[in-house]
Amino acid sequence: MDILDAWAAACLPLLAVWMLASGLDDLWIAAACLFGWLRRNFSGREPWPSDSALRSVPEQPVAIFVPLWKESRVIGHMLEHNIAASRYRNYDFFVGAYPNDAATVAAVREACERFPNVHEAMCPHDGPTSKADCLNWIYQRMLLYEEERGVRFSMVVTHDAEDLIHPESLRLINYYSARYDMIQVPVLPLPAPVWRLTEGVYCDEFAEYQSKDVPVRAMLGGFLPSNGVGTGYSRALLEELADAYSNRIFEPDCLTEDYENGFRVHKLGRPQKFIGIHRANGGPVATREEFPHTLRAAVHQRTRWVTGIALQSWERHGWRETAGQLYWFWRDRKGLVGNLLSPLANAIFLYGAATWLWSTHTGAEWGLARPAGPQLLWISAALLGLQTVHLAVRAGCSARLYGWRFALGVPLRVAWANWINCIATVAALKQYALARRQGGPLPWLKTEHRYPSRSALMRYKKKLGEVLVESGRLSQAEVDEALATQPKGVRLGEWLVRRGVLTEKEVYEALSVQQNLPLVSAADGGVRLLRTLPARITQVWKVLPFRVAQGRLFIASPELPSDELGKELRRFTALEVRWHLLTPTEFLELAEESLPRGGNGSG
């Protein structure tokens, strides 16, 4: 015990000074956040734009940049979903790929064939280089496209291959672009089960950062770091960046080019805007993603963040800035120390708590001396007080977005986050030192991406009524009347057909647009049934396999695909399933002709 006491006492001065400085810093940001919230809510400053206000702003042509490396599994789903979900129409995707990534190139070219507003942007050299390098070549491809087509994009928005773009995202960027040259839409992880600690850490941290730190940063005049996704840049700003930095709009040597660009834009004096978190239709208006759910993947990603934001930024910019900006450099870089000391602080706190329990209970009963002096106990109590404030703030931010049940796990996830960040910081320091000693570039630590399940995507789809109004099939008044009289348990499309307002084919044409799924017809020979699945599956789930090509199984159905059906199909086929819609009448006719009677056949 004496050795442990001596060790804890030796660590206390350094730890106490650091925790006091960092704790007061965090407390100041929390107080500023509270002040900003009160000012926004009671002064009526800059209310959330209404739907009519968003519609009143003419849609500028927007180019969406998506840099890729080894993303063949997700890019098709990303484009398919976001094109169907967006409430903005005047945009094009420019998707960057490398010539030595054949699978991704094939997926991009297939998407280009399906969607006229998707364009391939091939890098002129093999990859991977860096995300910033890929973005720069996408920009060059956009310039060539403009020259060929005689068009000009007014805004550029950056996204990643796993992004779930909110339907209102582009409309908001377009709305604010009249006053700001860089607009950042919030980025939030999709909800995670409580037992997935690593994913939960991302939920907590992003909820706190996007709810508290970024709004305060903007309010106090600090530079706004881009999140890398959901960031809109005006064309004038990009051209100024190109002139100022020799066409390196995105710095290819930076592992966190998004952070670097936020600082560059501020240095140029261009106005920046963070769109605060706003809830609509049951969820936040934000770009959503699935973040790493394993320790290895989280450390990999955070190693890149620490290297780019703390170490490379320090190397590139030092501490040569105004006092106001130096404060934000301190905020961004203090993790180099804090991440290493947090596990130590946890250990000393637990030791202090254990000694207190021992001295007041077990030790007293056994007549043993108190193993720790009052100094350790008092400092442990102070650390506990600061940590309690931090936990309360983080839990409140997390509860706002993910609910109080999820927020109850914040204390456990904070402890887990401390270890993740500590390991990542050690890895970043080691990697950085090795690269500088060898004189080579820092490697691009790319995160493996997954696209959300279909059930997670459904919240962001346009409603069928919206599609019908946009296509001119029905007026808004007709849709409202149908919704008001719609019987419980009857879907809107079924109700419209039953009332004779629309034909079955017209409803399925709208569903095809809503879901971004092709509509096929037996009448034009587009469906020739195959016996590749058991008849029981085709009858119970209402699916008809009709083609096999290039390792894919094409299926037609009157029902929308579900995660449950996907799991069931994977039991019977290793082929990639491609879904097509088929009207119920045609399905019944084909099923009656082709499937065995009784429903128990094996196909």
N, C-alpha and C positions, 0 to 999 in steps of 0.2 A: 504493500500500500504506500509506503514512503516513497518508493521509486515512482509510482504512478502520480502521487501528489507533486513530486518535484518536477516531473515531466509536464503535468498540466499547468503548474505555476510558471514554468519557463515559457510556455506558449501563450499565457494569458495576456501579457502586455501588447504584443503584436496583434493578437486576435481581437482584443478589446478595442484598440484604436481603429482597426479596420472595420469591425462590425459597427462601431459608433458612427464612423464617417459614412459608410454605405447605408446604414439604417436611417440616418437623418436625411440622406439624399433621397432615399425611397419615400420617406415620410413627406418630404417637401413636394415630390411629384404627386403623391396621393392627395395632398391638400390642394395643390393647384388644379388637379382633376376635379375635385369636389367644387371648387370655385367656378371652374369653367362650366360644369354641369348646371349649377345654380343660375349662372348668367344666361346660358342658352335657354333654359326652361322657363325662366321668369322675365326675361327681357324680350323674348320673341325674335331673337336675332337669327337670321338665315334659316327659316323653317324648311322642312323637307319638301322638295318640289312635288307638286301635284301631278297627276297623270296628264291633265290638260296642259300644264306648263311644259312637261317633257315633250308632248306632241307639238307644241307651238314652235319649237326650235327646229328649223329645217335639218334634215339628216345629211351631215357631211360624209363624203366617202372615207371609210376607215379601212386601214390595212392591219390585219392581225398577224403578228409574227409568232411562229411556233418552231423553235429550234429542236432538232431531234438527234439522238444517237441511241441506237438499239431500242426503238420504241414501236416496233412492228405490231406488238400485241395490243397496244392501247390507242394509237393515233386514229385508227378508223372509227372506233367507238366515240372518241372525243369529238371528232368532226361531225359525225352523224348526229350525236345528241345536241351539241351546241348550235348547229345550223337549224335544227328543228325547234329549239327552245327560244332562241333570241327574238325579242320584240323589236329589234332594229333590223332594217333591210339593206341598207347601203354599205355593205362591207365585203371584203375579200380576205381569205386566208392565204398567207404565203408560208409554206411549210419547208423548213430547211432540212437537208439530209446530206450524207456523205456518200461518195461513189463506192466506198468499200463496205457499206452497210446495205447489202443487197435486199435483205428482208424488209427493212424500213422503206427503202426506195420503192419496192414493189407495192407496199401498202399505201404509200403516198400517191403513186401513179393510179392505183385503183380508185382512191378517193377523188383524184382529179377527173377521172372518167365519170364518176357518179355525180359530182357537184361542180357546176360551172364556175363557182366562185372560190374554188380551191386551186392553188397554183404551186407547182413544185419549184423549190429554190435550191438548186444543187450547188454545194460548195465545190470549188475548183480543185480541191486536194483531199486526200484521205483524212479520216478522222480517227479518234476524236481529237480535236484541238481544245477549244473552250467554248462555253455557251456564248460568250461575247463575240468570239470570232465567227461563229455560225450566224449570229444575229446581224453582224456587219455584212455578211454575204447575202443574207436575206434582203437587207436594205438595197444592195446593189441590184438584186433581181427585181425588186419592186420598181426601181428606176427604169430598168429595161422594159418592164411591162408597161409602164406609163408611156414610154417613148413609142412602143409598138401600138398601143391602143389609143393614144391621144387623150389619156385621162390623167388626173392628178389627185392623189390622196391627201386629205387635209389632216388626218390624225393617224398615228401608229399606236397600236396596243400590243403589249407583249403578253404571251401566255405560254404555259408548259403543256406537255402532252397528256397530263392527267387532270387538267383543270376542268372543273364544272363551272362554266361561266354563268353567272346569274342572268336571267332573261332581261333584266333592266340595266345591266352593266354598261352596255354601249350607249344606251339612251342617256344615262347619267354622265358619262364621259363627254358625250356630245353637248349636253346641256351646260356643263361647267367650262367647256373649252373656250367659250367667248371671253372668259376672265382669267383663265389659268393655262399655263403652258405644260404643266405636268399634273396629272390627276391620278390619284391612287384609290382604287376600290379596295375595301377591306378584304383580307384573306383569312379564312378560318378553316380549321379541320372539320371534316364531317364528324358527327357524334360517334363516340367510341364506347363499347361496353365497359362497364366499371372494372372488369377483371383484366382488361388490357392496359396495364400500367403505363407502358411506353407511349402508346397512342394517347392515353389520357393526359400525359405530361404535355404533349403538343396542344391539346385542347385547352388546358389551363393557361399555358404560357401565351398562346396566341390570343386568348380571350382577354387576358390582362394587358398585353402589349397593345392590341388594337383598340381596347376600350379606354385605357388610361395613358400609356406612355406616348403613343403617336399623337392623339389629340392635344396633349399638353405640349408636346414638342412643337406642333404647328402653332398653338396659341402663344407660345413664348418666343416665336421667331427662329426656332432652330431649323436646320435643313432637314428635309423630309426624305429619308431613305426609301428608294423604291423597294417593293416586295418582290420584284422580278416578274410577277404575274399580275394581271389586272391593272397595269400601269399604262396610262395614256399619255402620249407625247404629241404636242403640236408639231406640224410640219416645219414651221419657222424655227422652232427650238432645235429640231434634229439637224436642220441645215446649219444653224449656228454652231452646234456641237461638231459637225463635220468640218467646218472651217477652222474652229479653234483647236481641234485635236487630230488634224491630218486624216480625215475620213474615218478615224477610229471612234465612231459614235459610242460604241460599247467597248470599253477597254479590254482587249483580248488577254492581257497578262493578269487581270484580276479574277480571282475565284468568286468574288461577289461583285460582279459588274453592276448589279442593281443598286447596291449601296454606294458605289463610286459615282454612278450617274446622279443619284440624288444630291450628292455633294457638289458635283459639277454644275448642275442646273441652278443650285442656290448661289454658287459663286458667280454665275453669269447674270444674276439678278432677276431671273425669270420666276414668276409667281408659281407656287406649288399649292396643291389642294389635296387634303385627305378627306374623303367622303366618310363621315362618321357612320358607325354601325346603326342601322335602322331596321326594325322588324316589320315585315310585310308578308301577308299570306302564311302566317305561322312560322316564319323563319327569318334569319337575318339576310339583308341584301349584301351579299359578299361572294367572292370567288371561293368555292369549296374544293377541298382536296382530301384524299386519303394519305395521311402521313405515315412514316415508318412505324411498324408495330413490333420490331425486334430490337434488342439492345445493339446488336452489330450494325444494323442499318441506321439507327439513330446516331450512334457514335460517328459513323461514316459521314453523315450529312452535317452534323454539328462540328466536326473537325474542319470541314470546308468553311462553315460560317465563322468560326473563331479565327481561322487563318486569314480569311479575306477581310472581315470587319475589324478585327483587332490588330493583327500583325501586319498585313499588307497596307492597311490604312495608315498605321503608325509609320511604316517605312516610307510611304509616298508623301504624306502630309505632315508628319511629325506633330509638333504642338504649336505650329506657327499659324495662329488664327486669332480672331477677336476673342475677347473673354467669353462672349455668349456662345460662340461655336466651340471653344475649348471645353466648355461645360459638357456639351453633347459628345465630344470626343471622349471625355472622362466617362460618361455614362455608357458609351459603346465599348470601351476598352477595359473597364474595371473588372469584367469577367475573367481576364487573364489572372488576376489575383483572387477574386472572389470565388471562382469555380474551384480553385485549388484549396482554398481555406474552408469552404462550406462543409465538406465531410469532417474536417478537423473540428469545426465548431459543433457539429452534431455529436461527435464522439465526446468532446469535453462536457457538453450539456448532459448527455446521458450519464457520464461518469459522475458529474456533480449531483444529478438527481439520485443516482444509486447511493452515493455516500450520504446524502441527506436522509434517505429512507433507512439506510443501515444505522446511522447514528441515532435516529429518533425512535426506531422500533427494535429491530433485531439486536443491534449493538447494545442498546440500553438494557434489554432483557438479559443479555449474557454478561453484562458488566464490562463491556469492551470500551476502549477509548474511542473518541470520535476521530475517524480517519482523515477528515479533511477540515481545513480551517475555514473561517467565515469568508475569507476573500474569495475562495472558489465558489462558495454558495451564492454570494452576492452577485458575482459576475455571471454565473449560470442563470440567476434570476433575471438579470438585465438582458442577457441574450434571449431568454424565453420571452420577455416582454416585446422586444423588437420583432422576434419571429412571429409572435401572436398577431401583431399588427399586419405584418406582411401576409400571413395566412388568411386573415380576415378579408383583406383587400382582394387577394387572388380568388378566394372562395366566392366573394360577391360578384366578381367579374365572370367567373365560370358559371355560377348559378344563373346569371342573367341570360346566358346563351344556351346552357346545357341542362339547367334545372338543379334544384337543391339536392336531390338525391345523388346526382353525379358529383356535386361540389363537396359533399361530405367526405369524399376520398382525397381532397386536396392535401391534407397533412402527409398522408402516406406517399402521394405522388411527388410532393416537394422533396422529400427525403430521397426518393428514387432519382428525381431529376438532378439532385446534387451530385450523385455518383456518375450519372451519364455525362454531365457537363465537365466533371473533373477528368474523367477518362478522355473525353474529346479534347480538352485543353492540353493535356499531356501529349496526346497524339499530334495535335497541331504544332506545338512547340518543337517536338521531335522532327516532324516533317519539314517545318520551316527552316530549322537549323541545318538539316541535312541538305536541303536544296540550296541554301546559301553557301554552304561549304563546298558543294560540288559545282556551284555556278550555273545550275540548270534551272529550267522553269518549274513552277509548282504544278503537280499533276491535277487534271480536272477530276475531282471526286464526285462523279455523277451518282445521283440517287436513283435506285430502281423504282419505277412507277407502276401503280396499279390503277385501273379505272374503277369507279364506284359500281356497285351492283345495280341492276335495273330498278330495284325497289327504291334505292336512294335517289335515282334520277327522276322518278315520276313526279316528285314535287315541283320540279323545274320545267316540266313540259307545259306548253301552252294548253289551255283548256280547249276542248272541242268546239265550244261556242265561239271562242276567239277566232279559231281557224275558219269557221263558217262565215263569220262576219267579215274577216279580212279577205276571203276569197269571193265575197259578194253573193254567196249562196243564200244568206239570210241577213236581215237587218238586226241591229242590237235589240230592238223592241220585240222582234219575233223570238229571239233567243231567250230574252227575259221572260216572256210569256210561257215558253215551253218549260223553262226551269221552274216557274211558279206552279205549273200544273203537273209536273213530272211525278208519277207515283213512286212511292218508296220501293227500292229494290229493282227499279227499271232504269237502265242506262239511258242517257240523253239521246244517243243515236237511235236506239231501239224505239224510244218514245216518238221521235220525229218521223221514223218510218211508219210506225203504227198509226200515227195521225194523218199520214199521207202528205206531210209537209215536204219530205225529201224521199228520194228513192234509196234503196239499199246501196246501190253503187255510189251515189252521191255522198252518202255518209262514209263509206269506206275510202273514197277518194280524199275526204277530209281527214280521216284517221291516218291515211298514208302520209299526208303532209305533217300532221301532228307528231307522229312517231318516227318520221323519216324512214319509213319502211316501204319497199316497192309493193305495188298492188298488181297481182297477176290475175289472169283470166284463162279459164279452160277453153273459152270460145275461140280465142286466137291461137290456140295450140301451145300456150305458155306453160301448161301443166301436164306432164306425162308421168304418171305415178310409178314409183319404184317400190319394191318389197325390201327395204333396207332396215325397217323397224318392225317389231312385233305388232300384229294387228291390234292387240289389246292397248298398246300405247297410242296408236293412231286414233282409236275410237274414244278412249277415256279422255285424252288430252286434246282431241280434235286437231291433229296434225297430219299432214300428208307430205311425205318426202317425194320430190319430183325431179331432182337432178343431183348428180355427183360430178364435181369438176374441180381440179387443182386442189385436192385435199379438203374440199368443202362439201357439206351436205346442205342442199337447199330445201327448205320446208315451207309449205303454205298452210295457213290456218286462218279461220275467222276470229280467233282469239289473239290477244296481245301476249307476247312472250313474258314469262315470269322466271324468277330465280329458281323456284321449285321445279319448274319444267326443265330448266337448264341442267339441274342436278340429275333429274331422271334420265334425260337423253344421254348424258355422259356415261351412264351405265351400259348403254347399248352401242355407242359409236365414239370413236376417237377423232372423227372428223370435226372440223370447225363448222358450226351450224350458222347458216345464213337464213334469216327469217323473211318471209314474204306474207302479205295479207291476201286473203281470198274471201269473197263474200259468203255469208252463211248458206245462201241458196246453192251456189256452185259447190261449196264443200259437201253439202248433203247429196247432191247429184253424183259427184265423183265418188264419195264414200259408198253410196248404194251400188254403184257400178263395180267398184274395184275391191272392196273389203269383204272378207268372208262373213257369212251370217252368224249371229250369235255372240260376236265380240270376244270369243275365247281362242281365236286362232293365234298361231305363233308368227304369222307373216312369213 
